[in-house]
Amino acid sequence: MGAKRFSSLCPPNGTGNTILMKISDLETIKEVFDKYKVRFLVVYGALLGMYRDRKLIEHDDDIDLAVIDKIDLKTRKAIGWTLYDLGFKPQQIVFNVFGRMEPSEIGYNGDTETGIIVCERNFKFTIFFFKEVECDKHGKEMLCVPKLGALNLIASPSKFYTKLDSIRINGKKYLTPYPIEKYLEFCYNDWKDKKGRDHSPTWFVAHPEQVEFMNLEGKNELIKYENS
């Protein structure tokens, strides 16, 4: 599919500088991934905003990216450390690891198959490193487990990643799941409704039949702490 271009980044309400800072951080992350020859996709709320509104959603609390390719642990760690050296500090997030809430580490959290980078400089970024797993509900799905021993965090059917689409943000091409509208429908149901949007469901919300796999029923997969 041809890349869709969205060049209108600065809305007339005075938030243009904030949006440009988000774009600057996104482009820095792209340069790091390009350096290590690793692809990433724009997913979830960031894709929703750029596709539906032609801008990032102002009230979104982070920009979500996803890695679907198999890469070695050394490269995963190198990406995380390079981002940290460029000023991307870890977000204040804890993950449920065997029933205990464990803070995110600097750079890449996870193992050789799946993990996460949760970082922020001018804005927060969540970078999911997916692995493909069998799923009774979806056949196969791309799953993120954020740390070794952690609860499953988030997943979506593999069919959205067998062929990729793309968009353009500030003139630069970014890969996306395909087809975009079907993907957004999976994540948000009525994705065209601008009045209200829940976060894309976590793995346990999307798989309520698997609640017995939770270490402690009722404890969240993660907790985010806002800066005071």
C-alpha positions in Angstrom: 0.0 0.0 0.0 1.2 3.5 -0.7 2.2 5.6 2.3 -0.4 8.1 3.5 1.0 11.5 4.2 0.0 13.6 7.2 1.9 16.8 7.2 -0.3 19.0 9.3 1.4 18.7 12.7 0.7 22.1 14.4 -3.0 22.7 15.4 -4.1 26.3 15.9 -4.6 26.0 19.7 -1.0 26.8 20.7 0.1 23.2 21.2 2.3 23.1 18.2 5.6 23.2 20.1 4.6 20.2 22.2 3.6 18.3 19.1 6.9 19.2 17.4 8.8 17.9 20.4 6.9 14.6 20.2 7.8 14.4 16.5 11.4 15.2 17.2 11.6 12.4 19.8 9.9 10.0 17.4 12.4 10.9 14.6 15.3 10.4 17.1 14.0 6.9 17.9 13.7 6.2 14.2 17.3 7.1 13.7 18.4 4.7 16.4 16.4 1.8 15.0 17.7 2.6 11.5 21.2 2.5 12.9 20.7 -1.0 14.1 18.7 -2.0 11.0 15.6 -2.9 13.0 12.1 -2.1 11.8 9.3 -0.8 14.0 5.7 0.0 13.4 3.4 2.8 14.6 0.6 1.1 16.5 -2.4 1.7 18.8 -3.2 5.3 19.8 -0.5 6.9 17.7 -1.7 5.2 14.6 -5.3 6.0 15.5 -4.6 9.7 15.8 -2.5 9.9 12.6 -4.9 7.9 10.5 -8.2 9.3 11.8 -7.3 12.8 12.8 -4.1 13.4 10.8 -2.3 14.4 14.1 -1.3 12.8 17.3 -4.1 12.6 19.9 -3.5 15.4 22.3 -4.7 13.6 25.5 -2.8 10.4 24.7 -0.3 9.7 27.4 2.3 8.0 25.2 3.3 7.0 21.6 3.2 3.2 21.0 5.6 1.5 18.7 6.1 -2.2 18.0 8.9 -4.5 16.8 7.8 -7.8 15.2 11.1 -9.0 13.7 13.3 -11.6 15.5 16.4 -9.8 16.8 19.1 -10.9 19.2 19.2 -9.8 22.8 22.5 -7.8 22.2 20.7 -5.7 19.6 17.7 -5.2 21.8 19.9 -4.1 24.7 22.0 -1.8 22.4 18.9 0.0 21.2 17.7 0.6 24.7 21.1 1.8 25.9 21.5 4.1 22.9 18.1 5.7 23.6 19.1 6.1 27.2 22.4 7.8 26.2 20.3 10.2 24.1 18.3 11.3 27.1 15.4 8.8 27.0 15.0 7.9 30.7 12.8 5.0 32.0 9.2 5.7 32.7 7.9 5.2 36.2 6.1 1.9 35.5 6.0 -1.4 37.5 5.1 -4.8 36.0 3.6 -7.8 37.7 6.4 -10.4 37.9 5.3 -13.5 39.8 2.8 -11.5 41.8 5.3 -8.7 42.8 5.3 -5.3 41.2 8.8 -4.8 39.7 10.0 -1.5 38.3 11.0 -1.2 34.6 14.7 -1.1 34.0 16.8 1.3 32.0 16.6 0.5 28.3 15.3 -2.8 27.2 13.3 -5.0 29.6 12.8 -8.7 28.6 14.5 -11.7 27.0 15.6 -12.9 23.6 12.0 -13.2 22.3 9.9 -10.5 23.8 10.1 -7.4 26.0 9.6 -3.7 26.2 11.2 -0.3 26.3 9.3 2.3 28.3 11.1 5.6 28.0 10.6 9.3 27.9 12.5 12.4 27.0 10.1 15.2 25.9 7.3 12.6 25.7 6.6 9.0 26.8 7.2 6.1 24.4 6.2 2.5 24.8 8.0 0.2 22.4 6.6 -3.4 22.4 8.9 -6.2 21.2 6.5 -8.9 20.1 6.8 -12.6 19.8 4.4 -14.8 17.8 2.5 -17.4 19.9 -0.4 -19.8 19.3 -3.8 -18.5 20.5 -7.0 -20.5 20.8 -9.0 -17.3 20.1 -7.0 -15.7 17.3 -5.1 -18.6 15.8 -1.7 -16.9 16.1 -1.0 -13.6 17.8 1.8 -11.2 18.4 2.3 -11.0 22.2 4.4 -8.7 24.4 5.6 -10.0 27.8 7.4 -7.0 29.3 9.9 -8.7 31.7 11.1 -12.2 32.3 8.4 -13.9 34.5 5.9 -11.0 34.0 2.2 -11.4 33.1 1.3 -11.2 29.4 0.8 -7.5 28.7 -0.8 -7.0 25.2 -1.4 -8.8 22.0 -3.0 -8.6 18.6 -3.7 -11.2 15.8 -0.7 -12.0 13.6 -2.8 -11.5 10.5 -2.3 -7.7 10.9 1.5 -8.1 10.5 1.8 -10.6 7.6 1.6 -7.6 5.2 2.4 -4.1 6.3 1.0 -0.7 5.4 2.7 2.7 6.0 1.9 6.3 6.8 4.0 9.5 6.7 4.6 11.7 9.7 6.4 15.0 9.1 7.4 13.6 5.7 9.0 10.4 7.0 7.7 7.0 6.3 6.6 4.7 9.2 5.3 1.2 8.9 1.9 0.2 10.3 -0.2 -3.0 10.6 -2.4 -3.9 7.6 -5.2 -3.3 6.9 -5.2 -0.2 9.1 -8.9 0.2 9.5 -9.5 -3.5 10.5 -6.6 -3.3 12.9 -8.1 -0.1 14.5 -11.5 -1.8 14.7 -9.9 -4.7 16.6 -8.2 -2.4 19.0 -11.0 0.2 19.6 -14.2 -1.2 18.1 -15.8 2.1 16.9 -12.4 3.8 16.2 -14.1 6.6 14.3 -15.8 8.0 17.4 -13.7 10.9 18.7 -15.7 11.5 21.9 -14.3 8.6 23.8 -11.5 6.1 23.5 -10.3 3.4 25.9 -6.8 2.2 25.7 -6.4 -0.9 23.6 -7.3 -3.9 25.8 -4.6 -5.6 27.7 -4.0 -9.3 27.2 -6.2 -10.3 30.1 -9.1 -8.0 29.1 -8.9 -9.5 25.5 -8.7 -13.0 26.9 -11.0 -13.1 29.9 -11.3 -16.9 29.6 -7.6 -17.0 30.6 -7.9 -15.2 34.0 -6.6 -18.3 35.8 -3.2 -17.5 34.5 -3.0 -14.4 36.5 -0.5 -14.8 39.4 -2.8 -12.8 41.8 -6.3 -12.3 40.6 -7.2 -8.6 40.7 -3.6 -7.3 40.6 -2.9 -5.2 37.5 -0.4 -6.3 34.8 1.3 -2.9 35.2 0.9 0.4 37.1 2.0 3.7 35.7 3.0 6.5 38.1 2.5 10.1 37.0 5.3 12.6 37.7 4.4 14.8 40.7 
